[in-house]
Amino acid sequence: MLSLDMIRRDPAFVMAGLAKRDADLSLDRILELDTRRRQLISEVDSLRAIRNEESKRIGQLMRGGPETTDEAEAAKNRVREVNEKLEAVEEESKAVEASLNDELLWLPNLPIEDVPVGLDEEANVVARVEGEEFTLPFPAVPHWDLAETLDIIDFQTGASLSGSRFYMLKGAGARLQRALITWMLDVHTQEHGYTEIYPPYLVRREALLGSGNLPKFGDNLYHDEEDDLWLIPTAEVPLTGMHAGQILEPGILPRYYTAATPCFRREKAAAGRDTRGIKRVHQFDKVEMYKFVAPEDSDEELRKLMGDAEDLLRRLGLTYRLLELCTGDMGFPSAKSFDFEVWSPGCAEWLEVSSCSNCTDFQARRSNIRFRRERGGRPEFVHTLNGSGLAIPRIMIAILETYQQADGSVEIPAVLQPYTGYSRLEPAK
């Protein structure tokens, strides 16, 4: 959530930032509600002061004996009138406060000054490429055909169980996914300094509001209406909510968390795209990295977060590139984002496997997460960062298509072999 003080103090600056994101938004309604809210607060204070004065006067008049009885009754009537008016003003104040909060929830984060300006992914900047867009010395096979030959993904059964864009891993395919998750978690926890978390996969509405998924992306989420619980679209949601409403004491920051969870997304906005294989599906697994840090450290912490994701790509021996996202392609809560994409020769395209973002104090304001620099100090909002470390389906795609052999087999990267228990996937007989 954007700071209301900042919007009130410098609306032109805020509008300039929103314009960079191509956000078709206006601050007029917010400023109007804020003005009315402050008027109502002043009116409430004034009415309460009048009520207090009249109440004191009633006590004095009551002690004055019979000659002041009529005056005391008149004062009581005035107090009743003030109470009725106060109740109405307080009700309006609550309604205006709720409307103002709803309006603020629709505003995205403002981009950091040096983020490239552009309307969509075409304006993203390729920061660097590690490797080349190579072709194999034999006809490359896309992962959906490889999976059938290797008998490791059952698309038909997945679709019959749950519909389109669902699949079932089987045998060595299921073991490969489990190996990837375990290896990634081991690297993050044993070498990168993260604490592993196993969060709930169903969360309350407040968690999605705090992370920035609601209200804007409600149509892309799976919702149990009876209990008002939502399937998480990413572990970022429960990890953000871990410290919601808390003031972190001195010495706690930074906090690094990692979690492996399934992610559930309706993908309504992507209808018709990437329908073959496992590039864009409704349920997939991902290892998430998440940080709570002091504001002055968030730029450096983003660099380190990106390094942790890149470390995995290097060890897997994959060709990848780093994109700096433009203002129009960043996620709703992000102030600055970078994507890692891997080259998949079977599909002959770059696939996003990690998005690393600095969300500054945007999620912290929505979730009310603050910290103290010293004991008894004034609470400040933390900065939050998140990144995929990594998204499993597209990493599996890249491994299958990169390490495929002419005979239809697939070699397994050396770092995974202790986790898979095999060094090669062989075609089914």
LOVO-748658 format. One line per 8 residues: number of its first residue (from 1); their letters; for each residue z negated, y, x of C-alpha. Coordinates in pm, whole numbers. Layout:
# LOVO-748658
NUM) A) Z/Y/X  ...;
***
This chain:
# LOVO-748658
1) MLSLDMIR) 0/0/0  80/346/122  -200/594/169  -235/818/-137  -370/1092/88  -50/1074/294  168/1090/-18  -26/1391/-149;
9) RDPAFVMA) -33/1568/188  331/1513/290  552/1377/9  868/1484/194  779/1262/490  713/966/260  1036/1015/69  1230/1032/397;
17) GLAKRDAD) 1081/696/498  1160/539/162  1517/670/180  1565/487/510  1488/163/326  1736/250/52  1445/242/-187  1558/400/-515;
25) LSLDRILE) 1211/538/-578  1053/867/-671  708/1003/-599  710/1235/-900  524/998/-1130  267/915/-861  199/1281/-785  177/1360/-1157;
33) LDTRRRQL) -75/1078/-1215  -274/1177/-907  -300/1537/-1029  -413/1421/-1373  -660/1174/-1219  -824/1450/-1014  -839/1675/-1319  -1012/1402/-1516;
41) ISEVDSLR) -1259/1334/-1236  -1349/1703/-1233  -1383/1702/-1612  -1608/1393/-1602  -1831/1558/-1342  -1851/1876/-1549  -1939/1692/-1871  -2204/1485/-1696;
49) AIRNEESK) -2358/1803/-1556  -2366/1959/-1905  -2523/1644/-2049  -2790/1640/-1779  -2876/2006/-1839  -2893/1961/-2215  -3107/1648/-2176  -3353/1838/-1960;
57) RIGQLMRG) -3358/2122/-2214  -3432/1881/-2497  -3742/1761/-2313  -3860/2115/-2263  -3797/2208/-2627  -3974/1898/-2754  -4283/2005/-2563  -4267/2348/-2724;
65) GPETTDEA) -4403/2231/-3056  -4277/2275/-3417  -4128/2619/-3357  -3864/2471/-3122  -3784/2158/-3326  -3463/2297/-3479  -3338/2412/-3140  -3415/2068/-2994;
73) EAAKNRVR) -3215/1897/-3272  -2922/2128/-3203  -2938/2035/-2834  -2939/1665/-2927  -2627/1717/-3135  -2458/1890/-2841  -2550/1592/-2616  -2398/1352/-2870;
81) EVNEKLEA) -2078/1559/-2876  -2066/1569/-2497  -2119/1190/-2480  -1832/1130/-2722  -1601/1355/-2523  -1721/1201/-2194  -1644/853/-2320  -1291/956/-2415;
89) VEEESKAV) -1230/1129/-2082  -1365/830/-1888  -1135/595/-2080  -836/815/-2003  -944/834/-1638  -952/454/-1614  -607/428/-1772  -461/691/-1537;
97) EASLNDEL) -622/521/-1237  -468/186/-1339  -124/342/-1391  -144/517/-1055  -237/192/-880  51/10/-1052  297/275/-934  169/253/-575;
105) LWLPNLPI) 213/-126/-573  591/-85/-606  628/128/-293  733/-65/23  589/7/365  743/291/563  946/193/870  817/285/1214;
113) EDVPVGLD) 1017/574/1362  1226/371/1610  1345/107/1360  1728/109/1332  1841/277/1011  2075/78/787  2117/-52/435  2154/-427/493;
121) EEANVVAR) 2179/-707/750  2509/-569/880  2309/-291/1050  2071/-528/1231  2081/-498/1610  2127/-799/1838  1863/-728/2103  1960/-1023/2326;
129) VEGEEFTL) 2106/-1373/2322  1964/-1671/2509  2259/-1907/2556  2605/-1900/2403  2768/-1986/2073  2880/-2319/2215  3103/-2586/2068  3057/-2955/2135;
137) PFPAVPHW) 3313/-3159/2333  3381/-3360/2016  3412/-3265/1647  3069/-3129/1549  2914/-3282/1237  2703/-3065/1002  2345/-3176/946  2399/-3296/589;
145) DLAETLDI) 2654/-3553/710  2445/-3641/1016  2143/-3698/792  2337/-3942/580  2466/-4134/884  2116/-4145/1033  1959/-4223/693  1682/-3964/739;
153) IDFQTGAS) 1735/-3729/440  1788/-3846/83  1950/-3560/-106  2031/-3764/-417  1676/-3885/-480  1534/-3539/-414  1772/-3391/-671  1702/-3666/-926;
161) LSGSRFYM) 1328/-3608/-891  1322/-3230/-898  1670/-3084/-939  1905/-2898/-708  1781/-2765/-371  1519/-3035/-333  1546/-3322/-86  1347/-3617/45;
169) LKGAGARL) 1284/-3692/411  1254/-4058/494  1170/-4279/790  1241/-4115/1124  1330/-3788/946  984/-3759/792  832/-3845/1131  1045/-3578/1304;
177) QRALITWM) 915/-3310/1067  556/-3427/1118  610/-3425/1495  745/-3069/1488  450/-2942/1285  189/-3115/1500  350/-3003/1824  378/-2641/1709;
185) LDVHTQEH) 15/-2633/1595  -98/-2787/1923  89/-2523/2125  -41/-2236/1913  -403/-2353/1911  -431/-2495/2263  -215/-2244/2452  -154/-1932/2241;
193) GYTEIYPP) -511/-1878/2122  -479/-1924/1745  -735/-2082/1515  -586/-2343/1282  -642/-2292/910  -578/-2530/622  -552/-2294/322  -510/-2366/-50;
201) YLVRREAL) -150/-2390/-165  -240/-2231/-500  -385/-1880/-499  -499/-1618/-744  -288/-1319/-839  -500/-1089/-620  -389/-1271/-304  -22/-1211/-384;
209) LGSGNLPK) -88/-847/-470  -267/-805/-139  11/-959/69  281/-757/-110  452/-1043/-296  347/-913/-637  457/-737/-842  800/-696/-681;
217) FGDNLYHD) 884/-1064/-617  721/-1227/-919  1053/-1379/-1032  1079/-1578/-708  733/-1736/-736  611/-2049/-914  328/-1969/-1155  78/-2177/-1352;
225) EEDDLWLI) 16/-1948/-1648  -283/-2135/-1793  -501/-2088/-1483  -308/-1787/-1347  -260/-1962/-1013  50/-1920/-799  213/-2160/-551  230/-1985/-215;
233) PTAEVPLT) 573/-1872/-89  432/-1868/266  96/-1919/439  99/-1544/503  -44/-1502/150  -371/-1697/186  -410/-1588/549  -394/-1223/440;
241) GMHAGQIL) -650/-1293/172  -899/-1459/407  -1069/-1127/480  -988/-942/157  -1262/-699/60  -1440/-739/394  -1550/-499/665  -1513/-680/999;
249) EPGILPRY) -1795/-601/1237  -1745/-477/1597  -1613/-733/1843  -1436/-952/1585  -1084/-819/1642  -830/-941/1724  -821/-1251/1503  -535/-1499/1542;
257) YTAATPCF) -472/-1765/1275  -208/-2034/1235  -140/-2264/941  114/-2529/848  190/-2529/477  467/-2603/235  635/-2291/99  754/-2272/-261;
265) RREKAAAG) 1031/-2028/-360  1254/-2013/-663  1524/-1838/-455  1674/-1679/-766  1821/-1393/-567  2008/-1641/-349  2187/-1829/-625  2511/-1980/-499;
273) RDTRGIKR) 2430/-1937/-128  2383/-2220/121  2383/-2493/-143  2459/-2778/99  2195/-2934/319  1847/-2794/377  1919/-2434/479  1793/-2274/157;
281) VHQFDKVE) 1566/-2487/-59  1283/-2446/-309  1020/-2630/-103  997/-2638/275  735/-2654/549  657/-2375/791  405/-2303/1062  277/-1947/1025;
289) MYKFVAPE) 115/-1717/1281  -103/-1433/1156  -303/-1156/1325  -568/-901/1229  -580/-632/1500  -693/-277/1573  -424/-16/1484  -365/97/1843;
297) DSDEELRK) -295/-263/1950  -43/-365/1686  272/-276/1884  163/-490/2179  40/-765/1949  386/-779/1787  541/-829/2129  297/-1114/2200;
305) LMGDAEDL) 359/-1269/1857  732/-1272/1927  663/-1429/2265  472/-1712/2098  765/-1789/1867  1016/-1763/2150  811/-1998/2367  872/-2277/2116;
313) LRRLGLTY) 1247/-2214/2106  1268/-2224/2486  1078/-2552/2505  1307/-2706/2244  1607/-2609/2455  1788/-2434/2169  2034/-2147/2191  1887/-1848/2010;
321) RLLELCTG) 1917/-1476/1967  1678/-1195/1881  1764/-945/1609  1591/-614/1549  1603/-566/1174  1722/-240/1027  1525/-44/769  1716/-190/474;
329) DMGFPSAK) 1674/-555/576  1301/-563/651  1052/-737/424  867/-530/164  535/-504/360  695/-467/704  703/-153/916  894/-322/1200;
337) SFDFEVWS) 1050/-668/1217  1240/-895/1454  1415/-1221/1365  1487/-1518/1588  1801/-1710/1495  1916/-2042/1639  2275/-2146/1690  2378/-2457/1495;
345) PGCAEWLE) 2716/-2588/1612  2764/-2822/1314  2739/-2536/1066  2885/-2297/1327  2638/-2024/1234  2315/-1855/1332  2012/-1959/1128  1692/-1758/1099;
353) VSSCSNCT) 1389/-1963/1207  1129/-1691/1263  1066/-1342/1135  795/-1150/1321  659/-834/1159  411/-557/1211  284/-459/865  57/-182/1002;
361) DFQARRSN) -220/-106/747  -3/-179/440  -150/-520/349  -497/-413/463  -497/-126/212  -381/-354/-69  -644/-616/26  -914/-367/133;
369) IRFRRERG) -962/-518/481  -1141/-285/722  -1327/-298/1054  -1586/-100/1248  -1540/2/1610  -1916/21/1666  -2216/-80/1461  -2269/171/1185;
377) GRPEFVHT) -1931/332/1250  -1688/452/986  -1477/163/848  -1101/177/924  -816/-31/791  -698/-310/1022  -333/-376/1106  -182/-712/1011;
385) LNGSGLAI) 104/-902/1173  278/-1223/1078  549/-1448/1214  702/-1789/1161  612/-2026/1433  847/-2187/1322  1028/-2262/991  1080/-2637/995;
393) PRIMIAIL) 1403/-2714/801  1629/-2487/1006  1471/-2600/1332  1549/-2957/1225  1906/-2849/1149  1942/-2694/1495  1798/-3000/1669  2022/-3243/1479;
401) ETYQQADG) 2338/-3038/1531  2268/-2930/1892  2163/-3270/2024  2413/-3484/1833  2621/-3725/2039  2977/-3848/2002  2855/-4190/1879  2664/-4031/1588;
409) SVEIPAVL) 2321/-4055/1747  2091/-3757/1812  1876/-3707/2120  1523/-3575/2070  1400/-3283/2286  1163/-3407/2556  867/-3200/2429  879/-3379/2094;
417) QPYTGYSR) 912/-3736/2217  536/-3793/2264  496/-3687/1899  791/-3875/1749  745/-4196/1943  1123/-4220/1985  1373/-4045/2207  1686/-4086/1997;
425) LEPAK) 1789/-4110/1634  2043/-4388/1587  2297/-4427/1306  2178/-4658/1030  2329/-5005/1034;
***
